[in-house]
């Protein structure tokens, strides 16, 4: 400030000297006035500057009122891969973040030797309160939730500091994530299997309790399936009667016996083992009727459709508590595989074949 005042004084002195020189030249002052004017120009500014210093005194100007408040000191600490519990036992989240805090004046004025420890503890407690109520399969969603919860400065339980966290990362261990993926696949496969099983049960129930309940129901169902072609339905009455009797393990009604006996292509004597064929005649079983039905439908011996339909009808009969009949159908149309003894070698001539 003193330098600025000196510069201003010199500037004003030069300006006054120029003005007086201009006036003296125009008025044609005497020669002796010029030295006197020069002395005045040098003495007057020095006297004025001296008087100003005496009036200001020796006390320096205080700038204390212009000082700003002390800035708040903030510090940070990075925590990495801290295990936090989830809602499921033995499945932990892996937490990483940058913890920030600043100290505040505590009521007890007790010194804090490790503020980072207090800040990290406060942040982890806040994070744990969230993660222990969340399932491990939603790690990415919980990470964003924590970013919102920990984004605010909150006091720690001791009241010594305010803490928050940023750059939050939350994930699961790789092996835990693989286990969750396998569990999800199993649940999905189980749901598909349950739907398939219920569909098959519903289909068997529909066929056994509605369509094949009796010959009349089968006729109505067959009539609807053939677009109300009455002639075709009448021609298939014998087939429907045999199928209904086989499904319910009952005899064909007497009123339909003539239709069955007149059915073309019906095999009266189905193939049986030799010892059974040589025995006395026996009553026709449900398997016999079903075989005749297959023959009339054009499903000859060796046709895979005979085995497929026999299995389906066997399931329906089993639900009607006709287990012996169901087993008879499976033995007839889906016999177990046979194996050649002695690894395919021919038996010795002296062996007895048991016949």
C-alpha positions as CSV (number, residue, x, y, z in Angstrom):
1,X,0.0,0.0,0.0
2,X,3.0,2.4,0.7
3,X,4.3,1.8,-2.8
4,X,1.0,2.7,-4.3
5,X,0.9,6.0,-2.3
6,X,4.4,7.0,-3.4
7,X,3.5,6.3,-7.0
8,X,0.4,8.5,-6.7
9,X,2.4,11.3,-5.0
10,X,5.1,11.3,-7.8
11,X,2.4,11.3,-10.5
12,X,0.6,14.3,-8.9
13,X,3.9,16.2,-8.4
14,X,4.8,15.8,-12.1
15,X,1.3,16.8,-13.2
16,X,1.4,19.9,-11.0
17,X,4.9,20.8,-12.3
18,X,3.7,20.6,-15.9
19,X,0.6,22.7,-15.2
20,X,2.7,25.4,-13.5
21,X,5.3,25.4,-16.4
22,X,2.5,25.9,-18.9
23,X,1.0,28.8,-16.9
24,X,4.5,30.4,-16.3
25,X,5.3,30.3,-20.1
26,X,2.0,31.8,-21.1
27,X,2.1,34.5,-18.4
28,X,5.9,35.2,-18.9
29,X,6.9,34.9,-15.3
30,X,10.3,36.4,-14.3
31,X,13.3,34.2,-14.4
32,X,13.8,34.0,-10.6
33,X,10.4,32.3,-10.1
34,X,11.5,29.1,-11.9
35,X,14.0,27.9,-9.2
36,X,11.5,28.7,-6.5
37,X,8.9,26.7,-8.2
38,X,11.2,23.7,-8.6
39,X,12.0,23.7,-4.8
40,X,8.3,23.9,-4.0
41,X,7.6,20.9,-6.2
42,X,10.2,18.8,-4.4
43,X,9.4,19.9,-0.8
44,X,5.6,19.9,-0.9
45,X,5.1,16.2,-1.8
46,X,7.7,15.0,0.8
47,X,6.0,17.1,3.5
48,X,2.6,15.7,2.6
49,X,3.8,12.1,2.7
50,X,5.5,12.7,6.1
51,X,2.3,14.1,7.6
52,X,0.3,11.1,6.4
53,X,2.7,8.7,8.1
54,X,2.5,10.6,11.4
55,X,-1.3,10.5,11.3
56,X,-1.5,6.7,10.5
57,X,0.7,5.8,13.6
58,X,2.7,2.7,14.1
59,X,-0.2,0.1,14.8
60,X,-0.5,-2.3,11.9
61,X,-3.9,-2.9,10.2
62,X,-5.5,-6.1,11.4
63,X,-6.9,-8.5,8.8
64,X,-8.4,-11.0,11.2
65,X,-12.0,-10.1,10.3
66,X,-11.3,-11.0,6.6
67,X,-10.1,-14.6,7.3
68,X,-12.5,-17.4,6.2
69,X,-13.6,-20.3,8.4
70,X,-11.2,-23.3,8.7
71,X,-12.0,-25.8,5.9
72,X,-13.4,-29.2,6.9
73,X,-10.8,-31.9,6.6
74,X,-12.1,-35.0,4.8
75,X,-10.2,-38.3,4.6
76,X,-10.9,-41.7,2.9
77,X,-10.1,-45.4,3.2
78,X,-10.6,-48.2,0.7
79,X,-12.1,-51.5,1.9
80,X,-11.8,-54.5,-0.4
81,X,-13.6,-57.9,-0.5
82,X,-15.4,-57.8,2.9
83,X,-17.8,-60.7,3.4
84,X,-21.3,-59.6,4.3
85,X,-24.1,-62.1,5.1
86,X,-27.1,-62.6,2.9
87,X,-30.6,-63.9,3.6
88,X,-29.4,-67.4,2.8
89,X,-27.1,-69.1,5.3
90,X,-23.5,-69.8,4.0
91,X,-24.0,-67.5,1.0
92,X,-22.1,-64.2,1.6
93,X,-21.8,-61.1,-0.5
94,X,-18.3,-59.7,-1.3
95,X,-18.3,-55.9,-0.5
96,X,-15.8,-53.3,-1.7
97,X,-16.0,-49.5,-1.4
98,X,-14.2,-46.3,-0.7
99,X,-15.2,-45.0,2.8
100,X,-15.1,-41.2,3.4
101,X,-15.5,-39.3,6.7
102,X,-14.8,-36.1,8.6
103,X,-14.4,-35.6,12.3
104,X,-16.9,-33.6,14.4
105,X,-16.6,-32.1,17.8
106,X,-17.7,-34.8,20.3
107,X,-19.3,-33.9,23.6
108,X,-16.6,-35.6,25.7
109,X,-13.7,-34.2,23.7
110,X,-12.0,-37.6,23.7
111,X,-9.3,-38.0,21.1
112,X,-9.8,-40.4,18.2
113,X,-6.6,-42.2,17.4
114,X,-8.0,-44.3,14.5
115,X,-10.9,-42.5,12.8
116,X,-10.6,-44.8,9.8
117,X,-11.6,-47.8,11.9
118,X,-14.7,-45.9,13.2
119,X,-15.7,-44.9,9.8
120,X,-15.3,-48.3,8.2
121,X,-17.2,-49.9,11.1
122,X,-20.1,-47.5,10.7
123,X,-20.3,-48.1,6.9
124,X,-20.2,-51.9,7.2
125,X,-22.9,-51.9,9.9
126,X,-25.2,-49.9,7.6
127,X,-24.4,-52.2,4.6
128,X,-25.0,-55.3,6.6
129,X,-28.4,-54.1,7.8
130,X,-29.4,-54.2,4.1
131,X,-27.6,-57.3,2.8
132,X,-28.7,-59.7,5.5
133,X,-32.3,-59.2,4.4
134,X,-31.6,-59.8,0.7
135,X,-31.3,-63.1,-1.3
136,X,-27.9,-63.8,-2.9
137,X,-29.3,-64.2,-6.3
138,X,-29.9,-60.4,-6.6
139,X,-26.4,-59.1,-6.0
140,X,-26.5,-56.5,-8.8
141,X,-29.8,-55.1,-7.5
142,X,-28.5,-55.0,-3.9
143,X,-25.4,-53.2,-5.1
144,X,-27.4,-50.3,-6.4
145,X,-29.5,-50.3,-3.3
146,X,-26.3,-49.9,-1.2
147,X,-25.1,-47.1,-3.4
148,X,-28.2,-45.1,-2.4
149,X,-28.1,-46.0,1.3
150,X,-24.4,-45.3,1.8
151,X,-24.3,-42.1,-0.3
152,X,-25.3,-39.8,2.7
153,X,-23.0,-38.7,5.5
154,X,-24.3,-40.2,8.7
155,X,-22.9,-40.1,12.2
156,X,-21.2,-43.2,13.7
157,X,-22.6,-44.6,17.0
158,X,-19.9,-42.8,19.0
159,X,-20.7,-39.4,17.5
160,X,-17.0,-38.6,16.7
161,X,-17.4,-38.5,12.9
162,X,-19.7,-38.5,9.9
163,X,-19.1,-41.3,7.3
164,X,-20.3,-42.4,3.9
165,X,-19.2,-44.7,1.0
166,X,-18.8,-44.5,-2.7
167,X,-17.5,-46.7,-5.6
168,X,-19.4,-49.6,-4.1
169,X,-19.0,-53.1,-5.6
170,X,-21.1,-56.1,-4.5
171,X,-20.8,-59.6,-5.9
172,X,-20.9,-63.3,-5.0
173,X,-18.0,-65.8,-4.9
174,X,-17.7,-67.6,-8.2
175,X,-18.4,-71.0,-6.8
176,X,-21.5,-69.7,-5.0
177,X,-22.8,-68.1,-8.2
178,X,-22.3,-71.5,-10.0
179,X,-24.3,-73.3,-7.3
180,X,-27.1,-70.8,-7.6
181,X,-27.2,-71.2,-11.4
182,X,-27.4,-75.0,-11.0
183,X,-30.2,-74.7,-8.4
184,X,-32.1,-72.4,-10.8
185,X,-31.7,-74.9,-13.6
186,X,-33.0,-77.7,-11.4
187,X,-36.0,-75.7,-10.3
188,X,-36.8,-74.9,-13.9
189,X,-36.5,-78.5,-15.0
190,X,-38.7,-79.6,-12.1
191,X,-41.3,-77.1,-13.1
192,X,-41.3,-78.4,-16.7
193,X,-41.5,-82.0,-15.5
194,X,-44.4,-81.2,-13.1
195,X,-46.3,-79.6,-15.9
196,X,-45.7,-82.6,-18.2
197,X,-46.7,-85.1,-15.5
198,X,-49.9,-83.1,-14.8
199,X,-50.6,-83.0,-18.5
200,X,-50.2,-86.8,-18.8
201,X,-52.4,-87.4,-15.7
202,X,-55.1,-85.1,-17.0
203,X,-55.0,-86.8,-20.4
204,X,-55.2,-90.3,-18.9
205,X,-58.0,-89.1,-16.6
206,X,-59.8,-87.6,-19.6
207,X,-59.5,-90.8,-21.6
208,X,-60.3,-93.2,-18.7
209,X,-63.1,-91.3,-16.9
210,X,-64.7,-89.5,-19.9
211,X,-63.9,-90.9,-23.3
212,X,-63.6,-94.6,-22.5
213,X,-65.9,-94.7,-19.6
214,X,-68.3,-96.8,-21.6
215,X,-69.1,-97.6,-25.2
216,X,-71.6,-94.7,-25.5
217,X,-69.0,-92.1,-24.4
218,X,-66.5,-93.5,-26.8
219,X,-69.0,-93.4,-29.7
220,X,-69.8,-89.7,-29.0
221,X,-66.1,-88.9,-28.8
222,X,-65.3,-90.7,-32.0
223,X,-68.2,-89.0,-33.7
224,X,-66.8,-85.6,-32.7
225,X,-63.3,-86.5,-33.9
226,X,-64.6,-87.5,-37.3
227,X,-66.5,-84.3,-38.0
228,X,-69.9,-85.8,-37.4
229,X,-69.5,-88.5,-40.1
230,X,-72.1,-90.9,-38.8
231,X,-71.3,-93.7,-41.3
232,X,-67.7,-93.9,-40.2
233,X,-68.6,-93.9,-36.5
234,X,-71.2,-96.8,-37.1
235,X,-68.6,-98.8,-39.0
236,X,-66.1,-98.4,-36.1
237,X,-68.6,-99.5,-33.4
238,X,-66.9,-102.8,-33.0
239,X,-63.5,-101.3,-32.6
240,X,-64.8,-98.8,-30.0
241,X,-66.5,-101.6,-28.0
242,X,-63.3,-103.6,-27.9
243,X,-61.3,-100.6,-26.9
244,X,-63.7,-99.6,-24.1
245,X,-63.9,-103.1,-22.7
246,X,-60.1,-103.3,-22.7
247,X,-59.7,-100.0,-21.0
248,X,-62.2,-100.9,-18.2
249,X,-61.3,-104.6,-18.0
250,X,-64.9,-105.7,-18.7
251,X,-66.6,-108.0,-21.3
252,X,-68.1,-106.6,-24.5
253,X,-71.8,-105.9,-24.0
254,X,-74.1,-108.6,-25.5
255,X,-75.8,-106.2,-27.8
256,X,-72.4,-105.5,-29.5
257,X,-71.2,-109.2,-29.7
258,X,-72.6,-109.6,-33.2
259,X,-70.7,-106.5,-34.5
260,X,-67.5,-107.8,-33.0
261,X,-67.9,-111.3,-34.5
262,X,-68.6,-109.8,-38.0
263,X,-65.6,-107.5,-37.8
264,X,-63.4,-108.3,-40.8
265,X,-59.8,-109.1,-40.2
266,X,-60.3,-110.1,-36.6
267,X,-58.0,-112.7,-35.3
268,X,-60.0,-115.2,-33.3
269,X,-56.9,-117.2,-32.1
270,X,-54.1,-114.9,-31.1
271,X,-50.6,-116.2,-30.9
272,X,-49.6,-117.8,-27.6
273,X,-46.8,-120.1,-26.5
274,X,-47.1,-123.7,-27.6
275,X,-48.0,-125.1,-24.2
276,X,-50.8,-122.6,-23.8
277,X,-52.1,-123.3,-27.4
278,X,-52.3,-127.0,-26.7
279,X,-54.4,-126.5,-23.7
280,X,-58.2,-126.3,-23.6
281,X,-59.9,-123.2,-25.0
282,X,-60.2,-120.3,-22.7
283,X,-62.1,-117.0,-22.5
284,X,-60.9,-114.0,-24.4
285,X,-59.0,-111.5,-22.2
286,X,-58.7,-107.8,-22.4
287,X,-55.3,-108.3,-24.2
288,X,-57.1,-110.4,-26.8
289,X,-59.7,-107.7,-27.4
290,X,-57.0,-105.0,-27.6
291,X,-55.1,-107.2,-30.1
292,X,-58.2,-107.5,-32.3
293,X,-58.7,-103.7,-32.1
294,X,-55.1,-103.2,-33.2
295,X,-55.5,-105.6,-36.1
296,X,-58.7,-103.8,-37.2
297,X,-56.9,-100.5,-37.1
298,X,-54.2,-101.9,-39.4
299,X,-51.6,-102.0,-36.6
300,X,-50.0,-105.3,-37.5
301,X,-47.5,-107.3,-35.4
302,X,-44.2,-105.5,-35.0
303,X,-45.8,-102.0,-35.5
304,X,-44.4,-99.7,-32.8
305,X,-47.9,-98.1,-32.5
306,X,-49.2,-101.2,-30.9
307,X,-46.7,-100.9,-28.1
308,X,-47.2,-97.2,-27.6
309,X,-51.0,-97.4,-27.4
310,X,-50.8,-100.5,-25.2
311,X,-48.6,-98.6,-22.7
312,X,-51.1,-95.6,-22.6
313,X,-54.1,-97.9,-22.1
314,X,-52.1,-99.8,-19.4
315,X,-51.6,-96.5,-17.5
316,X,-55.3,-95.8,-17.6
317,X,-56.2,-99.3,-16.4
318,X,-53.7,-99.0,-13.5
319,X,-55.5,-95.8,-12.3
320,X,-58.7,-97.9,-12.2
321,X,-57.0,-100.4,-9.8
322,X,-56.9,-103.1,-12.5
323,X,-53.2,-103.9,-12.0
324,X,-53.4,-107.5,-13.2
325,X,-55.0,-106.5,-16.5
326,X,-52.4,-103.7,-16.9
327,X,-49.6,-106.1,-16.4
328,X,-51.1,-108.6,-18.8
329,X,-51.3,-105.9,-21.5
330,X,-47.6,-105.0,-20.9
331,X,-46.6,-108.6,-21.0
332,X,-48.5,-109.1,-24.3
333,X,-47.5,-106.0,-26.2
334,X,-44.3,-104.8,-24.4
335,X,-42.5,-107.9,-23.2
336,X,-39.1,-107.6,-21.5
337,X,-36.0,-108.0,-23.6
338,X,-34.6,-111.5,-23.8
339,X,-30.9,-112.4,-23.8
340,X,-29.2,-115.3,-25.4
341,X,-27.6,-117.6,-22.9
342,X,-23.9,-118.6,-23.0
343,X,-23.0,-115.3,-24.8
344,X,-24.8,-116.4,-28.0
345,X,-23.3,-119.9,-28.1
346,X,-25.4,-122.8,-29.2
347,X,-26.5,-125.1,-26.3
348,X,-25.0,-128.6,-26.0
349,X,-26.9,-131.3,-27.8
350,X,-27.3,-133.2,-24.5
351,X,-29.0,-130.3,-22.7
352,X,-32.7,-130.5,-22.0
353,X,-34.7,-127.5,-23.3
354,X,-37.4,-128.1,-20.7
355,X,-40.2,-128.8,-23.2
